[in-house]
């Protein structure tokens, strides 16, 4: 997460009653090429636990693939990805090698792939909260 999101992670976890480990992952890109040259994970042994990576957007997926590789080196179980906005410009073949499943909303497009569980939502505006996402029943 960036600096602003870093602070929100722990507040959000507390609000939803999540008390287990939060594993922080980061990457360094080569500025001239955009290539990921380093990925870090702040825990050495994940004890075979399944992992859910949560982020706002997935374009091609390279960041998440590189993080998944690092998590596997640290003895994790299955890895899942949850994103609000799924572009998936590189398709799902490579992502499928690293993730047991992907969760995303339908806000950008409808996705028909067995790897993806798509959550149908709509955007709504309220005076109190501004733009909010509402799950479609």
C-alpha positions as CSV (number, residue, x, y, z in Angstrom):
1,X,0.0,0.0,0.0
2,X,1.0,3.6,-0.4
3,X,1.5,5.7,2.7
4,X,-2.1,6.8,2.9
5,X,-3.5,3.3,2.5
6,X,-1.0,1.9,4.9
7,X,-2.7,3.6,7.8
8,X,-6.2,2.6,6.7
9,X,-5.4,-1.1,6.5
10,X,-5.3,-1.5,10.3
11,X,-8.3,0.7,10.9
12,X,-10.4,-1.3,8.4
13,X,-9.2,-4.6,9.8
14,X,-10.3,-3.6,13.2
15,X,-13.7,-2.3,12.0
16,X,-14.5,-5.6,10.3
17,X,-13.3,-7.6,13.3
18,X,-10.2,-9.1,11.5
19,X,-7.5,-10.0,14.1
20,X,-5.1,-12.2,12.3
21,X,-1.9,-11.3,10.6
22,X,-1.7,-8.6,8.0
23,X,1.1,-9.3,5.6
24,X,2.5,-6.2,3.8
25,X,4.0,-6.5,0.4
26,X,5.7,-3.9,-1.7
27,X,7.5,-3.6,-5.1
28,X,10.2,-1.5,-6.7
29,X,10.0,-0.7,-10.4
30,X,12.7,0.3,-12.8
31,X,11.5,3.7,-13.7
32,X,12.7,3.7,-17.3
33,X,11.1,0.4,-18.2
34,X,8.3,-0.1,-15.6
35,X,9.7,-3.6,-14.9
36,X,9.4,-4.9,-11.3
37,X,12.9,-5.4,-10.0
38,X,12.2,-6.2,-6.4
39,X,9.3,-7.5,-4.4
40,X,9.2,-7.6,-0.6
41,X,7.1,-9.4,1.9
42,X,7.3,-8.5,5.6
43,X,6.9,-12.0,7.0
44,X,9.4,-14.9,6.5
45,X,7.2,-18.0,7.2
46,X,3.5,-18.1,6.4
47,X,3.0,-21.6,7.9
48,X,1.0,-22.9,5.0
49,X,-1.8,-20.4,5.5
50,X,-4.0,-19.4,2.6
51,X,-3.5,-15.8,1.5
52,X,-5.9,-13.2,0.2
53,X,-4.3,-10.2,-1.6
54,X,-6.5,-7.2,-1.6
55,X,-6.1,-4.1,-3.9
56,X,-8.1,-1.6,-5.8
57,X,-7.1,-2.4,-9.4
58,X,-5.5,-5.1,-11.5
59,X,-4.4,-4.2,-15.0
60,X,-2.0,-6.8,-16.4
61,X,-1.3,-8.5,-13.1
62,X,2.5,-8.5,-13.0
63,X,2.7,-6.9,-9.6
64,X,0.4,-9.7,-8.1
65,X,2.3,-12.5,-9.9
66,X,5.6,-11.3,-8.5
67,X,4.1,-11.0,-5.0
68,X,2.6,-14.5,-5.3
69,X,6.1,-15.8,-6.2
70,X,7.5,-14.3,-3.0
71,X,4.6,-15.6,-0.9
72,X,5.2,-19.1,-2.2
73,X,8.9,-18.9,-1.2
74,X,7.6,-18.1,2.3
75,X,5.5,-21.3,2.7
76,X,2.0,-20.1,2.0
77,X,-1.0,-22.2,1.1
78,X,-3.4,-21.1,-1.7
79,X,-3.3,-17.6,-2.9
80,X,-6.4,-15.6,-3.9
81,X,-6.7,-12.1,-5.3
82,X,-9.5,-9.6,-4.7
83,X,-9.7,-6.3,-6.6
84,X,-12.4,-3.7,-7.0
85,X,-11.5,-3.0,-10.6
86,X,-10.4,-5.8,-12.9
87,X,-8.9,-4.8,-16.3
88,X,-6.9,-8.0,-16.7
89,X,-5.3,-6.8,-19.9
90,X,-3.0,-9.8,-20.1
91,X,-5.8,-12.4,-19.7
92,X,-5.9,-15.1,-17.1
93,X,-3.4,-17.8,-18.3
94,X,-0.4,-16.5,-16.3
95,X,-2.6,-15.4,-13.3
96,X,-4.1,-18.9,-13.2
97,X,-0.6,-20.4,-12.5
98,X,-0.3,-18.4,-9.3
99,X,-3.9,-17.9,-8.0
100,X,-6.5,-20.3,-6.8
101,X,-9.2,-17.7,-7.6
102,X,-9.8,-14.1,-8.3
103,X,-12.6,-11.9,-6.9
104,X,-13.6,-8.6,-8.6
105,X,-16.6,-6.4,-9.3
106,X,-18.4,-6.0,-12.5
107,X,-17.7,-2.2,-12.5
108,X,-15.4,-2.2,-15.6
109,X,-16.7,-5.2,-17.6
110,X,-18.3,-8.6,-17.4
111,X,-15.8,-11.4,-17.1
112,X,-16.5,-15.0,-18.1
113,X,-13.5,-17.1,-16.9
114,X,-13.6,-20.0,-14.4
115,X,-10.8,-18.4,-12.3
116,X,-12.9,-15.3,-11.6
117,X,-15.7,-14.9,-9.2
118,X,-17.4,-11.6,-10.2
119,X,-19.4,-9.7,-7.7
120,X,-22.3,-7.7,-9.2
121,X,-22.4,-4.2,-7.8
122,X,-23.8,-0.8,-8.7
123,X,-22.5,2.7,-7.9
124,X,-24.8,4.9,-5.9
125,X,-24.5,8.4,-4.6
126,X,-25.6,9.5,-1.2
127,X,-25.5,13.0,0.4
128,X,-23.8,11.5,3.5
129,X,-21.2,9.2,2.0
130,X,-20.7,10.3,-1.5
131,X,-20.2,7.6,-4.1
132,X,-20.7,4.2,-2.7
133,X,-20.7,0.6,-4.1
134,X,-23.8,-1.4,-3.4
135,X,-24.0,-5.2,-4.0
136,X,-26.6,-6.2,-6.5
137,X,-29.0,-8.9,-5.2
